[in-house]
Amino acid sequence: MSLRSSAADTFDAELIRRQLAGTVQHVDSALRHSHALLEEAENARSALSLFSLYTERARRQAEAALFNAGVHGYKVPLDCRAKRGYFSSTTKSSSASFKAAQAEIKKADA
């Protein structure tokens, strides 16, 4: 009987070892996948931060251009004049207002 129980114990131990090895492989694979996702998230965060910096710079340049146009006597629509934060509203309305301001400046030049 001791031989049988010893063989059964060996079989059980081998089965447990294989299951643990499979579990370790799954955990290792999940960790590698998590690391890749974390790296992608960090890259996306960096890109968004860079985009935000460029957007802020463009907004400031647009406000400065409109202010300078007003200083030099061009007729700039009231809603486009040196209001801090005006261009930080939605891109579509900012773009439309900026284009309208450019059109007014071109009319004044003509």
WOLIN-V300346 format. One record per run of one state. SS is the DSSP state (H for helix, E for strand, - for the rest). FROM is the first residue (numbers start at 0). TO is the last residue. Records with the same first field share a line. If there is no record, write none. Layout:
# WOLIN-V300346
SS=FROM-TO + FROM-TO
This chain:
# WOLIN-V300346
-=0-0 + 71-76 + 80-84 + 88-89 + 109-109
H=1-70 + 77-79 + 85-87 + 90-108
